[in-house]
Amino acid sequence: MLKKISKMPFRGTPEQAEKLQAVIDESKNDKSLLMHVMQQAQLIYGYLPYEVQKMIADGMDIPIEKVYGVSTFYAQFALSPKGEYNISVCLGTACYVKGSQGLLDKISEILGIGSGECTEDGKFSIEACRCIGACGLAPVLTVNDEVYGKLTTDDISGILAKYQA
């Protein structure tokens, strides 16, 4: 699954940049610490936009292509910010055969964003996942830590309305 790059403008703060620079300064002499720096950067910013990847690459004297390659290879890294309400739709086998792709499509249609994206107001983000361990409730989605199961596409509007209010 390809990761989508955020369409939202980068809004990093000087405080975040200062924290990241401190992590880079501690690690810049050991290129094997790239993953550690990237993990810390994601904790600081919540995701790894191009601007953050560039700070890491420049600070550690590593080509930006390498940083980008690591950020797109490992599932733990996000290139787009998460919304206030992060919707995760299970596309594991049990959920998929019971219609979870239709749920994902309906959410995308209503919110105007695709998997791996965030609404411009930062309120919602969507991601597809492989299994959340609630196969008996298939198809399943979560909104942050709240689980919704045995869904149909007709349920989606009501679920989203709860968070849009």
N, C-alpha and C positions, 0 to 999 in steps of 0.2 A: 504494500500500500504506500503510495507516494505521499510525502508530507507536503502540506500546502504552506506557502510562505504568507505571512500576514499581510493583509491589505491595509491594516490600521497603521497610522503613523506611530513611530517610536516615541514614547514619552518617558524616557528615563530621567531620573533626577540626579543632581550633583551628589547627593548622599549615596545613591546606589552606585554611581561611578566610583566614588571614593572607596566603598566597600569592596567592589570588584578589583580595583587597583591594588588594594592591600593583599588580596588573595593572589593576584598575579605576581606581586613583588615577592611574596613568600615562596613562590613556585617557579619563577621564570628561569632559574638555572637548571631545572630538571624537567626536560620535555616529556618524560614519562608521566608527569603529573597533569597532563592536558585534561584527562577525564575528570580528575578532581576539580580543576579550575572550572570546567564547564558545568559540573554538578553544582558547584557553589554559585556560579553565575545564574543558573536557573533558579536556585533558591532565592537569590537577591531580586531578580527581575520577574520570575514566574515563567519565563520562556527565553529562547535564545534568538532574538531578532538579528538581522545582519549586522547592525551597529555593535551589538555585544560581541558577536563572533569576531568582528574586526578588532575590537579592543583586545580580545584574548590573543588573536593572531599577532597583532603588533607588539603587545606586551611580552609575549613569550617567544617572539621571533620565530613563529611557525607560519607557513603559508596558509592564507585564508582558505584555500581549497581543502587542506587537511582538516581544519576546524569544521568546515561545512560538511565534509565527508563523514566525520564522526557524528555530528549532530543529526544527520539524516539516516545514518546506519542504525543507531541505537534508539529503540522505542521510548526510552526514558526521557529523551529530549524533545521539546516542543518548539516549533518555529513560529507558532501563533500563540497569542495570549489566551488564557482560559477566561471565560465569562464569569460573572457573578454566579450564574447558574450554569454549571457544566453538565450537559446532557450526554450520557454515554449509552449507546444502543448496542445491545449484544447481537453480534452476527455469528455466534457459535452455531453449531449444527442444529441443536434442538430449537433454538430461537429462529434461525434462518428458515427452517422448513415450516415453521408456524407463522411466517410472515413478517419477520423483523425488518427486512429490507424495505417493505412498504411503510413501516413506522418511520424509518430513517428518511425515506423520500418525502413523507408528509411533513415531518419536522422541518426539513430543508425547504420545502415549498412555503410553509407558513413563515419561517424566520428569514428566508431569502439568503441563506448561507449553506455551504456544504460541510461535509465531514472535515474536521481539522480547521474549521474557521470560527470566527467570533463576530457577533453583530457589532456594527460600528459604535453603538452606545455602550459596548462592553458588558451587556446584561446576560447574553446567552452565548454559549459555545457548544459545538456538537462534535462528538467523536464516535467512531465505530470501534467496538472492542470484540475480542474473540470469545470470551466466556466470563460471566461474573459469578458462576456457581449457583444459579437459581434455575436450573433447567426444568424443574417441576412447575415453574411459573411461566414458562415460555409462551410467547415472546416477552422479553424483559428489557426495560431501560431504567437508568437511574438519573436522577437530577440531584447533583451533589451526592449526598449519602442516602437519599430516599429512593427506595426500590418500588417500581411499578411493574406488575406482572399480569399475565393473561390478557394482553392488550389487543385492541384492533385499531385500525387507523382512525376510527370514529372517536376513540378516547383521547387522541393527541390534542385537539383544540382545548378541551377541558383541562388537561394537565398543564399546558402552556399558560392558559388564562390564570391559573392559580399563582404563577410566578410573575406574570405581567402586571398584576394588580398592585 
